[in-house]
Amino acid sequence: MAAVLLLAANLAVSFARQDNEPEKAAASGKVLYKLIPVTNNDTAEETQALLTLEGNAGYHLVLVYATFDSNYMIFSKP
C-alpha cells in the first residue's frame, strides 16, 4: 500500500512540473565544453589568470585531467 501511495505521489509531482518553463529551458539547452591544455611549467598566476578569463566568459571548471607532460582543463558553459 505504501508503494502505491509513493508511486502516485511521484506521478502527481511529475505532472505538476510539466509546465515549469525554467526546467524546460534547462532540459533543452546546449552545454558547451572547452578543453584547454596547460603545461606543468605554468605558474600559479598564469593558472589563476586562465581561470579568471574563462570564468568571466561564463565557463565553469569541470575537470583537470593530468598526463605525464601536461594537464588539460575541461570547462563547461550551460
N, C-alpha and C positions, 0 to 999 in steps of 0.2 A: 504494500500500500504506500509506503514511504517513497519507493522508487517511482511509482506512478505520479505522485504529487511533485517530486523533484523534476521529472520529465515535463510535466505540464507547466511548471513554473519557468523552466528554461525555454520552452516553446513560446510562452507568453512574452518573455523578455525579448526573444529574438524577433517576434513580430512587432513589438513596440519600438525596436531600434531600426527597423527598415526605413523609416522616413527621416533618419538623422543625417542631415546634409554633410557635416564635417567627416563623419565616418565614411560616407560615400566618396568624398574627395580624397581621403587618405587611402582608401582601397583602390581607387582608380589612378592615383598619382604615380608618376615615374620617379624612380630613385636613380640618381646619377652617382657613379663611382669614379674615383680618380686614384691611380697608382703612381706614386712618386718615389723614385729611387733616392736613397740617402746613403752616402758613404760613411764608413766608420770613422773617418777623419773630420767630420763636421763638428764644429764647436757647439756648445750649449746655446750660444747666442744665435748661431745660424739656424739651429733646430727650432728655437723659440720664434725666430722671425718667420720661418716657414709655417709653423702652427698658427701664428697670428694672421699671416696672409691668407691662409686657407679658411680660417675661422671668420675673417671679415668677408670672405666671398660666400659664406653660408655653408661651408663644408664642416663635417664633424669627423674627428679621427675615429676610425673603426678598429683598425688592427695595425700592429707593427710586426712585419714578417722579417726575421733576421736570417741572413745567409752568412757564409764564411767571409765574403769580400764586401758585402754591402747590406743595407737594410732597405726595406720597402715600407712606406706608409700608405695605408689604404684609407681614403676619405670617402664619405658619402654625403649626398645632399638630397634631402627629402623634397 
